[in-house]
């Protein structure tokens, strides 16, 4: 990054979205080797939504396609205003009995994720009703048999990973295919004086 400014990488291949609305989501990818491990455990649990491991910053949200450029500009400004940070994943948790979810817990980097999520949610043209308060985590099993939830919970109880988060990704879903990465946003850099 040049001069501490955030940069973004367009991964859409230059293909504009079609239709009046589009689904978007924003997440921090879990790097290797941990990402593949957590994704594999989700698949092995029988989770039909076994998407690659991530920490959600904005869950699936339908927007007007015409609002996408303004939202992308907002995301670039959010990225520029936030520094990279260390994320520590450790142990497991669950949202049961409210929802049938087992997750790997965020042990450090919680406030940074919360600040990013709040800043992202303030984008113009982006309105989403939250069912629950924001809680950063990595889902590893969802809507599977109780025995499968228990097994993942126990198997990953000692899981630990620590890595630097230097950006987030905007994903889109047209309803025709799976979630696709659309654009990466790199967080601002620490100055030499810090």
Phi and psi restraints in degrees (value plus and minus 20) as a CYANA .aco file:
   2 UNK   PHI    -116.0   -76.0
   2 UNK   PSI     110.5   150.5
   3 UNK   PHI      39.5    79.5
   3 UNK   PSI       4.6    44.6
   4 UNK   PHI      57.6    97.6
   4 UNK   PSI     -18.4    21.6
   5 UNK   PHI    -103.9   -63.9
   5 UNK   PSI     124.6   164.6
   6 UNK   PHI     -93.9   -53.9
   6 UNK   PSI     127.8   167.8
   7 UNK   PHI    -143.5  -103.5
   7 UNK   PSI     141.4   181.4
   8 UNK   PHI    -152.1  -112.1
   8 UNK   PSI     136.1   176.1
   9 UNK   PHI    -141.1  -101.1
   9 UNK   PSI      98.9   138.9
  10 UNK   PHI     -98.0   -58.0
  10 UNK   PSI     101.9   141.9
  11 UNK   PHI    -131.8   -91.8
  11 UNK   PSI      -7.6    32.4
  12 UNK   PHI    -101.1   -61.1
  12 UNK   PSI     -28.0    12.0
  13 UNK   PHI      50.8    90.8
  13 UNK   PSI      -2.1    37.9
  14 UNK   PHI      55.8    95.8
  14 UNK   PSI     -11.1    28.9
  15 UNK   PHI    -108.5   -68.5
  15 UNK   PSI      95.7   135.7
  16 UNK   PHI     -93.4   -53.4
  16 UNK   PSI     128.3   168.3
  17 UNK   PHI     -86.5   -46.5
  17 UNK   PSI     130.2   170.2
  18 UNK   PHI    -130.4   -90.4
  18 UNK   PSI     138.0   178.0
  19 UNK   PHI      70.5   110.5
  19 UNK   PSI     149.6   189.6
  20 UNK   PHI     -98.6   -58.6
  20 UNK   PSI     -47.6    -7.6
  21 UNK   PHI    -151.7  -111.7
  21 UNK   PSI     140.8   180.8
  22 UNK   PHI    -167.0  -127.0
  22 UNK   PSI     127.9   167.9
  23 UNK   PHI    -111.3   -71.3
  23 UNK   PSI     114.1   154.1
  24 UNK   PHI    -146.5  -106.5
  24 UNK   PSI     139.9   179.9
  25 UNK   PHI    -171.2  -131.2
  25 UNK   PSI     135.1   175.1
  26 UNK   PHI    -153.0  -113.0
  26 UNK   PSI     112.9   152.9
  27 UNK   PHI    -169.9  -129.9
  27 UNK   PSI     140.6   180.6
  28 UNK   PHI    -120.1   -80.1
  28 UNK   PSI     100.2   140.2
  29 UNK   PHI     -91.9   -51.9
  29 UNK   PSI     126.9   166.9
  30 UNK   PHI    -110.9   -70.9
  30 UNK   PSI     101.3   141.3
  31 UNK   PHI     -92.7   -52.7
  31 UNK   PSI     148.1   188.1
  32 UNK   PHI     -96.2   -56.2
  32 UNK   PSI     130.5   170.5
  33 UNK   PHI    -107.3   -67.3
  33 UNK   PSI     -23.9    16.1
  34 UNK   PHI     -90.9   -50.9
  34 UNK   PSI     -56.2   -16.2
  35 UNK   PHI     -78.7   -38.7
  35 UNK   PSI     -68.1   -28.1
  36 UNK   PHI     -84.5   -44.5
  36 UNK   PSI     -60.0   -20.0
  37 UNK   PHI     -81.2   -41.2
  37 UNK   PSI     -68.7   -28.7
  38 UNK   PHI     -88.9   -48.9
  38 UNK   PSI     -56.8   -16.8
  39 UNK   PHI     -85.1   -45.1
  39 UNK   PSI     -63.2   -23.2
  40 UNK   PHI     -81.4   -41.4
  40 UNK   PSI     -61.5   -21.5
  41 UNK   PHI     -83.7   -43.7
  41 UNK   PSI     -55.7   -15.7
  42 UNK   PHI     -87.1   -47.1
  42 UNK   PSI     -61.3   -21.3
  43 UNK   PHI     -83.5   -43.5
  43 UNK   PSI     -66.2   -26.2
  44 UNK   PHI     -83.1   -43.1
  44 UNK   PSI     -46.7    -6.7
  45 UNK   PHI     -95.0   -55.0
  45 UNK   PSI     -30.1     9.9
  46 UNK   PHI      67.9   107.9
  46 UNK   PSI      -4.2    35.8
  47 UNK   PHI     -88.9   -48.9
  47 UNK   PSI      97.9   137.9
  48 UNK   PHI     -90.0   -50.0
  48 UNK   PSI     -35.2     4.8
  49 UNK   PHI    -122.4   -82.4
  49 UNK   PSI      10.9    50.9
  50 UNK   PHI     -88.2   -48.2
  50 UNK   PSI      53.3    93.3
  51 UNK   PHI    -102.0   -62.0
  51 UNK   PSI     141.3   181.3
  52 UNK   PHI     -74.6   -34.6
  52 UNK   PSI     124.1   164.1
  53 UNK   PHI     -78.2   -38.2
  53 UNK   PSI     117.2   157.2
  54 UNK   PHI    -182.9  -142.9
  54 UNK   PSI     144.3   184.3
  55 UNK   PHI    -127.4   -87.4
  55 UNK   PSI      99.1   139.1
  56 UNK   PHI     -93.9   -53.9
  56 UNK   PSI     113.8   153.8
  57 UNK   PHI    -125.1   -85.1
  57 UNK   PSI     -51.1   -11.1
  58 UNK   PHI    -164.4  -124.4
  58 UNK   PSI      96.8   136.8
  59 UNK   PHI     -89.9   -49.9
  59 UNK   PSI     154.5   194.5
  60 UNK   PHI     -70.6   -30.6
  60 UNK   PSI     104.3   144.3
  61 UNK   PHI    -158.3  -118.3
  61 UNK   PSI     107.4   147.4
  62 UNK   PHI    -105.8   -65.8
  62 UNK   PSI     110.7   150.7
  63 UNK   PHI    -149.5  -109.5
  63 UNK   PSI     141.7   181.7
  64 UNK   PHI     -92.7   -52.7
  64 UNK   PSI     113.6   153.6
  65 UNK   PHI     -75.8   -35.8
  65 UNK   PSI     -55.7   -15.7
  66 UNK   PHI     -83.5   -43.5
  66 UNK   PSI     -43.1    -3.1
  67 UNK   PHI    -104.1   -64.1
  67 UNK   PSI     -30.6     9.4
  68 UNK   PHI     -78.0   -38.0
  68 UNK   PSI     -66.0   -26.0
  69 UNK   PHI     -78.4   -38.4
  69 UNK   PSI     -61.1   -21.1
  70 UNK   PHI     -87.5   -47.5
  70 UNK   PSI     -58.0   -18.0
  71 UNK   PHI     -85.6   -45.6
  71 UNK   PSI     -60.8   -20.8
  72 UNK   PHI     -84.1   -44.1
  72 UNK   PSI     -58.4   -18.4
  73 UNK   PHI     -83.9   -43.9
  73 UNK   PSI     -61.1   -21.1
  74 UNK   PHI     -82.0   -42.0
  74 UNK   PSI     -63.9   -23.9
  75 UNK   PHI     -82.8   -42.8
  75 UNK   PSI     -57.9   -17.9
  76 UNK   PHI     -83.4   -43.4
  76 UNK   PSI     -60.1   -20.1
  77 UNK   PHI     -88.2   -48.2
  77 UNK   PSI     -59.4   -19.4
  78 UNK   PHI     -81.1   -41.1
  78 UNK   PSI     -67.2   -27.2
  79 UNK   PHI     -80.2   -40.2
  79 UNK   PSI     -62.1   -22.1
  80 UNK   PHI     -83.9   -43.9
  80 UNK   PSI     -50.1   -10.1
  81 UNK   PHI    -107.6   -67.6
  81 UNK   PSI     -24.9    15.1
  82 UNK   PHI    -141.4  -101.4
  82 UNK   PSI     116.5   156.5
  83 UNK   PHI    -106.0   -66.0
  83 UNK   PSI     135.3   175.3
  84 UNK   PHI     -77.4   -37.4
  84 UNK   PSI     135.3   175.3
  85 UNK   PHI    -168.8  -128.8
  85 UNK   PSI     143.7   183.7
  86 UNK   PHI    -110.7   -70.7
  86 UNK   PSI     111.3   151.3
  87 UNK   PHI    -132.1   -92.1
  87 UNK   PSI     107.1   147.1
  88 UNK   PHI    -135.9   -95.9
  88 UNK   PSI      97.3   137.3
  89 UNK   PHI    -118.3   -78.3
  89 UNK   PSI     112.9   152.9
  90 UNK   PHI    -174.7  -134.7
  90 UNK   PSI     106.1   146.1
  91 UNK   PHI      52.3    92.3
  91 UNK   PSI    -197.0  -157.0
  92 UNK   PHI    -140.5  -100.5
  92 UNK   PSI     142.1   182.1
  93 UNK   PHI    -167.8  -127.8
  93 UNK   PSI     155.6   195.6
  94 UNK   PHI    -168.1  -128.1
  94 UNK   PSI     133.8   173.8
  95 UNK   PHI    -121.5   -81.5
  95 UNK   PSI     -14.0    26.0
  96 UNK   PHI     -85.8   -45.8
  96 UNK   PSI     123.5   163.5
  97 UNK   PHI    -111.8   -71.8
  97 UNK   PSI     -19.6    20.4
  98 UNK   PHI     -84.2   -44.2
  98 UNK   PSI     -69.5   -29.5
  99 UNK   PHI    -155.4  -115.4
  99 UNK   PSI     132.7   172.7
 100 UNK   PHI    -106.4   -66.4
 100 UNK   PSI      54.0    94.0
 101 UNK   PHI    -153.2  -113.2
 101 UNK   PSI     115.8   155.8
 102 UNK   PHI    -137.7   -97.7
 102 UNK   PSI     119.6   159.6
 103 UNK   PHI    -158.6  -118.6
 103 UNK   PSI     141.8   181.8
 104 UNK   PHI    -110.5   -70.5
 104 UNK   PSI     112.1   152.1
 105 UNK   PHI    -101.9   -61.9
 105 UNK   PSI     127.5   167.5
 106 UNK   PHI    -109.3   -69.3
 106 UNK   PSI      96.8   136.8
 107 UNK   PHI    -114.2   -74.2
 107 UNK   PSI     -50.4   -10.4
 108 UNK   PHI    -163.5  -123.5
 108 UNK   PSI     121.0   161.0
 109 UNK   PHI      84.4   124.4
 109 UNK   PSI     -13.5    26.5
 110 UNK   PHI     -81.1   -41.1
 110 UNK   PSI     -71.8   -31.8
 111 UNK   PHI     -84.6   -44.6
 111 UNK   PSI     -55.8   -15.8
 112 UNK   PHI     -83.8   -43.8
 112 UNK   PSI     -62.7   -22.7
 113 UNK   PHI     -83.7   -43.7
 113 UNK   PSI     -62.3   -22.3
 114 UNK   PHI     -82.5   -42.5
 114 UNK   PSI     -62.7   -22.7
 115 UNK   PHI     -85.4   -45.4
 115 UNK   PSI     -62.3   -22.3
 116 UNK   PHI     -82.2   -42.2
 116 UNK   PSI     -67.1   -27.1
 117 UNK   PHI     -79.6   -39.6
 117 UNK   PSI     -63.2   -23.2
 118 UNK   PHI     -85.8   -45.8
 118 UNK   PSI     -61.6   -21.6
 119 UNK   PHI     -86.4   -46.4
 119 UNK   PSI     -60.5   -20.5
 120 UNK   PHI     -83.7   -43.7
 120 UNK   PSI     -63.3   -23.3
 121 UNK   PHI     -84.8   -44.8
 121 UNK   PSI     -36.6     3.4
 122 UNK   PHI    -102.9   -62.9
 122 UNK   PSI     -16.5    23.5
 123 UNK   PHI     -80.8   -40.8
 123 UNK   PSI     119.7   159.7
 124 UNK   PHI     -85.9   -45.9
 124 UNK   PSI     120.0   160.0
 125 UNK   PHI      59.5    99.5
 125 UNK   PSI     -10.8    29.2
 126 UNK   PHI    -138.8   -98.8
 126 UNK   PSI      85.2   125.2
 127 UNK   PHI    -145.1  -105.1
 127 UNK   PSI     104.1   144.1
 128 UNK   PHI    -162.5  -122.5
 128 UNK   PSI     107.0   147.0
 129 UNK   PHI    -101.0   -61.0
 129 UNK   PSI     106.0   146.0
 130 UNK   PHI    -111.2   -71.2
 130 UNK   PSI     111.4   151.4
 131 UNK   PHI     -99.6   -59.6
 131 UNK   PSI     -50.5   -10.5
 132 UNK   PHI    -159.8  -119.8
 132 UNK   PSI     137.9   177.9
 133 UNK   PHI     -81.3   -41.3
 133 UNK   PSI     130.3   170.3
 134 UNK   PHI     -85.3   -45.3
 134 UNK   PSI     112.7   152.7
 135 UNK   PHI    -162.8  -122.8
 135 UNK   PSI      81.3   121.3
 136 UNK   PHI     -82.7   -42.7
 136 UNK   PSI     115.4   155.4
 137 UNK   PHI    -188.3  -148.3
 137 UNK   PSI     152.3   192.3
 138 UNK   PHI    -139.8   -99.8
 138 UNK   PSI      89.3   129.3
 139 UNK   PHI     -86.7   -46.7
 139 UNK   PSI     111.3   151.3
 140 UNK   PHI    -141.3  -101.3
 140 UNK   PSI     -27.3    12.7
 141 UNK   PHI    -183.9  -143.9
 141 UNK   PSI     117.4   157.4
 142 UNK   PHI    -171.4  -131.4
 142 UNK   PSI     114.2   154.2
 143 UNK   PHI      34.3    74.3
 143 UNK   PSI      24.8    64.8
 144 UNK   PHI    -140.6  -100.6
 144 UNK   PSI     155.5   195.5
 145 UNK   PHI     -77.6   -37.6
 145 UNK   PSI     126.8   166.8
 146 UNK   PHI     -73.8   -33.8
 146 UNK   PSI     -56.4   -16.4
 147 UNK   PHI     -83.8   -43.8
 147 UNK   PSI     -58.6   -18.6
 148 UNK   PHI     -88.2   -48.2
 148 UNK   PSI     -59.9   -19.9
 149 UNK   PHI     -81.5   -41.5
 149 UNK   PSI     -65.2   -25.2
 150 UNK   PHI     -80.5   -40.5
 150 UNK   PSI     -62.5   -22.5
 151 UNK   PHI     -84.8   -44.8
 151 UNK   PSI     -66.2   -26.2
 152 UNK   PHI     -83.3   -43.3
 152 UNK   PSI     -62.2   -22.2
 153 UNK   PHI     -76.6   -36.6
 153 UNK   PSI     -65.9   -25.9
 154 UNK   PHI     -93.8   -53.8
 154 UNK   PSI     -63.3   -23.3
 155 UNK   PHI     -82.7   -42.7
 155 UNK   PSI     -53.8   -13.8
 156 UNK   PHI    -123.1   -83.1
 156 UNK   PSI      -8.7    31.3
 157 UNK   PHI     -78.5   -38.5
 157 UNK   PSI     -51.0   -11.0
 158 UNK   PHI    -118.4   -78.4
 158 UNK   PSI     -11.2    28.8
 159 UNK   PHI     -82.9   -42.9
 159 UNK   PSI     120.8   160.8
 160 UNK   PHI    -171.2  -131.2
 160 UNK   PSI     114.7   154.7
 161 UNK   PHI    -170.1  -130.1
 161 UNK   PSI     120.4   160.4
 162 UNK   PHI    -154.1  -114.1
 162 UNK   PSI     111.0   151.0
 163 UNK   PHI    -176.8  -136.8
 163 UNK   PSI     143.2   183.2
 164 UNK   PHI    -107.5   -67.5
 164 UNK   PSI     110.5   150.5
 165 UNK   PHI    -116.8   -76.8
 165 UNK   PSI      97.6   137.6
 166 UNK   PHI    -136.9   -96.9
 166 UNK   PSI     -10.3    29.7
 167 UNK   PHI     158.0   198.0
 167 UNK   PSI    -198.6  -158.6
 168 UNK   PHI    -162.6  -122.6
 168 UNK   PSI     146.0   186.0
 169 UNK   PHI    -144.1  -104.1
 169 UNK   PSI     116.1   156.1
 170 UNK   PHI    -110.4   -70.4
 170 UNK   PSI     104.2   144.2
 171 UNK   PHI    -129.7   -89.7
 171 UNK   PSI     132.9   172.9
 172 UNK   PHI    -154.1  -114.1
 172 UNK   PSI     138.3   178.3
 173 UNK   PHI    -165.0  -125.0
 173 UNK   PSI      98.8   138.8
 174 UNK   PHI    -110.6   -70.6
 174 UNK   PSI     -26.0    14.0
 175 UNK   PHI      74.7   114.7
 175 UNK   PSI     -33.7     6.3
 176 UNK   PHI    -115.7   -75.7
 176 UNK   PSI     -48.9    -8.9
 177 UNK   PHI    -156.7  -116.7
 177 UNK   PSI    -196.9  -156.9
 178 UNK   PHI     -92.6   -52.6
 178 UNK   PSI     151.3   191.3
 179 UNK   PHI     -77.9   -37.9
 179 UNK   PSI     114.5   154.5
 180 UNK   PHI    -142.2  -102.2
 180 UNK   PSI     116.0   156.0
 181 UNK   PHI     -86.0   -46.0
 181 UNK   PSI     112.3   152.3
 182 UNK   PHI    -126.8   -86.8
 182 UNK   PSI     -62.8   -22.8
 183 UNK   PHI    -178.9  -138.9
 183 UNK   PSI     116.9   156.9
 184 UNK   PHI    -116.9   -76.9
 184 UNK   PSI     119.3   159.3
 185 UNK   PHI    -140.7  -100.7
 185 UNK   PSI     100.1   140.1
 186 UNK   PHI    -110.2   -70.2
 186 UNK   PSI     113.5   153.5
 187 UNK   PHI     -89.1   -49.1
 187 UNK   PSI     133.2   173.2
 188 UNK   PHI     -78.0   -38.0
 188 UNK   PSI     136.9   176.9
 189 UNK   PHI    -118.6   -78.6
 189 UNK   PSI     132.8   172.8
 190 UNK   PHI     -92.1   -52.1
 190 UNK   PSI     118.1   158.1
 191 UNK   PHI     -97.5   -57.5
 191 UNK   PSI     142.0   182.0
 192 UNK   PHI     -82.9   -42.9
 192 UNK   PSI     -43.2    -3.2
 193 UNK   PHI     -99.3   -59.3
 193 UNK   PSI     -33.9     6.1
